Every structure is written in structure tokens, then in C-alpha cells.
Amino acid sequence: HRSDWFSTQYTILSEQNILSPSGRTQRPDRVMIADKHAIVIDYKFGEEQLPSYVEQVREYILLLRQLGYSSEGYIVYNKAKIIQPIQ
């Protein structure tokens, strides 16, 4: 639940590097971890909602799954006040 995003149940990682199996570094804006579940959030401040943003968050989700977490992701478009779930 989004209301839980700011609770103390999560360990919050902001702009922390994650090394992929291929050796590429990824840096999501925010990752929240509780038990073996991770929620990744990417913040966008412009007006555009580009398909590349969705692909970026999907990459984060996949990477977290490869690290052993069940995971979900969201893009927060601040200007438009939209929270887009990513599958």
C-alpha cells in the first residue's frame, strides 16, 4: 500500500548503486526493502512520460528479482501528480 511507503517498516536506499550480473551499475532513485520484498520508485520531474522510463524501472525490478527479492516498481511523475505502477 502506498500509504506504507513512508513507514518505518522499510529500509530505505536512496540513489544507491546496484551492480548487475553483467557488471553494469544501476542507480534507482529509491528502493524500499522489507523482508525479501523490494519496492523501487523512480521520480520524474518533467512533463514527458516516455516509454524508456518504463523500461528503466522494469530493469530495476528484474535486477532486484535476480538478487532474490520479490519486487514491484513505480514511476512518480511529480509535475502531473501521477503514480504509475510498472509490471
Secondary structure, DSSP 8 states (H G I E B T S, - for coil): -GGGGGSTTSEEEES--EE-TTS-EE--SEEEEETTEEEEEEEE-SS---HHHHHHHHHHHHHHHHTT-EEEEEEEETTTTEEEEE-
